[in-house]
Amino acid sequence: MRVARLVHAAGLENKGRVRNSIVAVVGALVLTACTHTSAGKWEDKMIQGPGTRPEDSKVYLVRDGKRHWVTHGTWLVAHGYRWPQDVLHVSAEEINSIPLADMINDPT
């Protein structure tokens, strides 16, 4: 709704491809802002989602707005994190809203 108002205010509602491009760009910016807002609150923190499946037990470090699966608990300790005290439990929606990045597969 807000995107449509911005397009209307700019007088671009009948400009065909220009309007579609603006909507795509504005939509991408809104999506980016939402993603970074969610990730930002977890920046430099260890997070884990809910569930009982093996996939759900993964612990992630959030860096630069992305979540990195940490495959070795020894890495956490070597980098100043306390296991399991520093692992924060978040909702499935919240963890899935943070883009997945390369895993941290270094034991030290």
Secondary structure, DSSP 8 states (H G I E B T S, - for coil): -HHHHHHHHTT-TT-THHHHHHHHHHHHHHHHHHHHHHHHTTTT-EEE---SSGGGG--EEEETTEEEEB--HHHHHHTT--TTTTEEE--HHHHHTS-B---B----
